[in-house]
Amino acid sequence: MTNPQKFLYPKTIDEALEMLASPDSCPIAGGSDLSLQKSTSFTTFVDITRLPINGIIEKDEFISIGATSTFNDLDHPLVKNIANGLLSSAASKIMDTPLRHQVTVGGNIVGRYWWSSLPVVFLALDGKIVLQSKEETRTLTTDEFFEKRPVHIMSKNELVTEILIPKEVTNYYGDCQRFSVTEAAHSIVCIATSFKKESNVCSNVRIVAGNLIRSPKRLTDLEEMLEGKELTQELIDEISQEAGEKLEKIRNNEIASGEYRKEILKVLVKRALEGALN
Ligand SMILES: Cc1cc2nc3c(=O)[nH]c(=O)nc-3n(C[C@H](O)[C@H](O)[C@H](O)COP(=O)(O)OP(=O)(O)OC[C@H]3O[C@@H](n4cnc5c(N)ncnc54)[C@H](O)[C@@H]3O)c2cc1C
């Protein structure tokens, strides 16, 4: 953020969208990413934290999470009910306490990096992302939203206003496991899983890997191994051994080698499936 000239504080979404129509403006939420950026393309920052998009409420068949809710806000009774507390427990383990009070859900999924964790969890929960511009409101599935980088999915003057989690998922089994050098450091592998279990048979299985590339990825080969089956320790061992085998090459990064991360991936898949069961 090397050239900030103006900060604007809209109180309504319409007002914010009007301000974002200007080519030199961009939204700012927690500011933890923008404040580190060196780009000078934007000079006007539209602070969206005063908009009425920070609540967590029930809405028809969904739990709606406002885009400016912080990681800390996810410690909420409605969120704790989702898939064994998958989302609230994941959010409570990422970053340190001051950052968890600052970083927003919307900022984490739009300002996406290889270490971003919430995209992994939202994809596992089969959520929806609501986007609003002056022209339209559109709702994308997480499969659509996380398929490509945000710049290829959203227009510059579009805001993420809420994330919708289907209430049905509330009764699912789920777990999130991440690995980082220290608790507050960027995670180098993250796994989230959720599935329905009826009469011991698993269905609607999602196993998502993140932090390996910029966007989270469903491990569909592993999902198929579990779909329609009973989750036994034997099957967990089998699935975790296959983890990462069908992924394109996992690259080395500044913290760990690709080979090391692949091994960690296997361990985390095992822990996440065991965690979901317990
Ligand atoms: C030391 C450190 C460690 C971190 N570790 C992790 C980690 O392990 N895992 C993890 O997940 N995150 C981690 N983060 C947070 C992550 O890197 C980003 O900084 C954070 O997610 C950005 O959120 P924000 O609310 O501060 O967004 P901002 O900095 O305000 O914005 C980020 C981008 O998103 C856009 N934007 C924000 N909100 C919206 C919206 N509602 N609609 C449209 N566009 C929007 C902005 O225009 C900007 O381009 C870490 C951050 C730090 C500083």
The ligand as a MOL file (V3000), in Angstrom:
LIG
                    3D

  0  0  0     0  0            999 V3000
M  V30 BEGIN CTAB
M  V30 COUNTS 53 58 0 0 0
M  V30 BEGIN ATOM
M  V30 1 C 2.0200 -12.9760 9.7690 0
M  V30 2 C 0.7570 -13.4430 9.0720 0
M  V30 3 C 0.4940 -14.8100 9.0380 0
M  V30 4 C -0.6510 -15.2450 8.3990 0
M  V30 5 N -0.9240 -16.6040 8.3560 0
M  V30 6 C -2.0460 -17.0520 7.7720 0
M  V30 7 C -2.3460 -18.4720 7.7070 0
M  V30 8 O -1.5840 -19.3350 8.1380 0
M  V30 9 N -3.5110 -18.8370 7.1380 0
M  V30 10 C -4.3820 -17.9200 6.6390 0
M  V30 11 O -5.4390 -18.3190 6.1480 0
M  V30 12 N -4.1300 -16.5920 6.6670 0
M  V30 13 C -2.9970 -16.1290 7.2210 0
M  V30 14 N -2.7430 -14.7860 7.2510 0
M  V30 15 C -3.7470 -13.8430 6.7070 0
M  V30 16 C -3.6590 -13.6820 5.1920 0
M  V30 17 O -2.3500 -13.7750 4.7020 0
M  V30 18 C -4.2030 -12.3120 4.7420 0
M  V30 19 O -3.4050 -11.2780 5.2870 0
M  V30 20 C -5.6350 -12.0950 5.1930 0
M  V30 21 O -6.4370 -13.2150 4.8760 0
M  V30 22 C -6.2560 -10.8720 4.5200 0
M  V30 23 O -7.4810 -10.5860 5.1560 0
M  V30 24 P -7.8880 -9.0660 5.4780 0
M  V30 25 O -9.2630 -9.0610 6.0290 0
M  V30 26 O -6.8380 -8.4150 6.3250 0
M  V30 27 O -7.9080 -8.4890 3.9950 0
M  V30 28 P -7.3740 -7.0860 3.3640 0
M  V30 29 O -5.8890 -6.9560 3.5390 0
M  V30 30 O -8.2170 -5.9670 3.8380 0
M  V30 31 O -7.7450 -7.3780 1.8250 0
M  V30 32 C -7.1400 -8.4420 1.1100 0
M  V30 33 C -7.6230 -8.3840 -0.3520 0
M  V30 34 O -8.9850 -8.7810 -0.4310 0
M  V30 35 C -9.8110 -7.7220 -0.9390 0
M  V30 36 N -11.0380 -7.7990 -0.1480 0
M  V30 37 C -11.1400 -7.8310 1.2070 0
M  V30 38 N -12.4260 -8.0460 1.5700 0
M  V30 39 C -13.1420 -8.1150 0.4210 0
M  V30 40 C -14.5240 -8.3290 0.1310 0
M  V30 41 N -15.4310 -8.5330 1.1020 0
M  V30 42 N -14.9180 -8.3390 -1.1650 0
M  V30 43 C -14.0180 -8.1560 -2.1630 0
M  V30 44 N -12.7080 -7.9650 -1.9540 0
M  V30 45 C -12.2710 -7.9490 -0.6770 0
M  V30 46 C -8.9990 -6.4490 -0.7780 0
M  V30 47 O -9.3310 -5.4800 -1.7450 0
M  V30 48 C -7.5740 -6.9840 -0.9620 0
M  V30 49 O -7.2970 -7.1430 -2.3330 0
M  V30 50 C -1.5820 -14.3170 7.8220 0
M  V30 51 C -1.3010 -12.9370 7.8600 0
M  V30 52 C -0.1510 -12.4970 8.4660 0
M  V30 53 C 0.1290 -10.9990 8.4850 0
M  V30 END ATOM
M  V30 BEGIN BOND
M  V30 1 1 1 2
M  V30 2 1 2 3
M  V30 3 2 2 52
M  V30 4 2 3 4
M  V30 5 1 4 5
M  V30 6 1 4 50
M  V30 7 2 5 6
M  V30 8 1 6 7
M  V30 9 1 6 13
M  V30 10 2 7 8
M  V30 11 1 7 9
M  V30 12 1 9 10
M  V30 13 2 10 11
M  V30 14 1 10 12
M  V30 15 2 12 13
M  V30 16 1 13 14
M  V30 17 1 14 15
M  V30 18 1 14 50
M  V30 19 1 15 16
M  V30 20 1 16 17
M  V30 21 1 16 18
M  V30 22 1 18 19
M  V30 23 1 18 20
M  V30 24 1 20 21
M  V30 25 1 20 22
M  V30 26 1 22 23
M  V30 27 1 23 24
M  V30 28 2 24 25
M  V30 29 1 24 26
M  V30 30 1 24 27
M  V30 31 1 27 28
M  V30 32 2 28 29
M  V30 33 1 28 30
M  V30 34 1 28 31
M  V30 35 1 31 32
M  V30 36 1 32 33
M  V30 37 1 33 34
M  V30 38 1 33 48
M  V30 39 1 34 35
M  V30 40 1 35 36
M  V30 41 1 35 46
M  V30 42 1 36 37
M  V30 43 1 36 45
M  V30 44 2 37 38
M  V30 45 1 38 39
M  V30 46 1 39 40
M  V30 47 2 39 45
M  V30 48 1 40 41
M  V30 49 2 40 42
M  V30 50 1 42 43
M  V30 51 2 43 44
M  V30 52 1 44 45
M  V30 53 1 46 47
M  V30 54 1 46 48
M  V30 55 1 48 49
M  V30 56 2 50 51
M  V30 57 1 51 52
M  V30 58 1 52 53
M  V30 END BOND
M  V30 END CTAB
M  END
